[in-house]
Amino acid sequence: MTTERIKSEITGTVWKILLAEGDAIKVESELMILESMKMEIPVESPVSGRIHSILVAPGDAVDEDQDLAIIELD
């Protein structure tokens, strides 16, 4: 099984998770939305595949470069 880790590009808070574990995802599809300084920043998938695990929950604080999710590649 080949996987890709999705990392946060900013320090902020998880505002909303749009997909669930097991869902299919395509390149550039939004996985979740982070909030930082009252701005909403979408987290997009760089790969296509299936969501293996989501490592954060709404309301969680995240740091830059923190793992947010793991995608199983097609």
C-alpha positions as CSV (number, residue, x, y, z in Angstrom):
1,M,0.0,0.0,0.0
2,T,1.5,3.3,-1.1
3,T,0.4,6.4,0.9
4,E,0.8,10.1,0.9
5,R,0.7,12.3,4.0
6,I,-1.2,15.5,3.7
7,K,0.5,18.3,5.8
8,S,-0.6,21.6,7.0
9,E,0.9,24.6,5.3
10,I,0.0,27.0,8.1
11,T,-0.4,27.2,11.9
12,G,-4.1,27.4,12.7
13,T,-7.2,25.6,13.8
14,V,-9.2,22.8,12.0
15,W,-12.5,24.5,11.2
16,K,-14.3,21.9,9.2
17,I,-13.5,18.4,7.8
18,L,-15.3,17.8,4.5
19,L,-14.6,14.1,3.8
20,A,-14.4,11.0,6.0
21,E,-12.1,8.0,6.2
22,G,-12.8,5.6,3.3
23,D,-14.0,8.4,0.9
24,A,-12.4,8.7,-2.5
25,I,-10.5,11.9,-3.2
26,K,-9.2,13.4,-6.4
27,V,-6.2,15.8,-7.0
28,E,-7.1,19.3,-5.8
29,S,-10.2,18.2,-4.0
30,E,-10.7,19.9,-0.7
31,L,-10.3,17.6,2.3
32,M,-10.7,20.1,5.2
33,I,-10.7,23.8,6.0
34,L,-8.2,25.4,8.4
35,E,-8.8,28.8,10.1
36,S,-6.0,31.2,10.8
37,M,-6.3,34.9,11.7
38,K,-10.0,34.8,10.8
39,M,-9.2,33.5,7.3
40,E,-10.4,30.1,5.9
41,I,-7.7,28.2,4.2
42,P,-8.7,25.0,2.2
43,V,-6.5,21.9,2.4
44,E,-6.4,20.3,-1.0
45,S,-5.2,16.8,-1.9
46,P,-2.1,16.7,-4.1
47,V,-2.9,13.1,-5.1
48,S,-5.9,10.9,-6.0
49,G,-6.8,7.9,-3.9
50,R,-8.9,7.0,-0.8
51,I,-8.7,8.6,2.6
52,H,-7.0,6.1,4.9
53,S,-7.1,8.2,8.0
54,I,-7.8,11.7,9.2
55,L,-5.4,12.6,12.0
56,V,-7.1,15.7,13.4
57,A,-10.6,16.8,14.5
58,P,-12.6,20.0,14.2
59,G,-11.3,22.5,16.8
60,D,-7.8,21.0,16.9
61,A,-4.8,23.4,16.8
62,V,-2.3,22.5,14.1
63,D,1.2,23.6,13.4
64,E,2.9,24.2,10.1
65,D,4.1,20.9,8.5
66,Q,1.9,18.8,10.9
67,D,0.4,15.6,9.3
68,L,-3.4,16.1,8.8
69,A,-4.4,13.0,6.9
70,I,-3.1,9.9,5.1
71,I,-4.2,9.1,1.5
72,E,-3.9,5.6,0.0
73,L,-2.9,6.2,-3.6
74,D,-4.9,4.7,-6.5
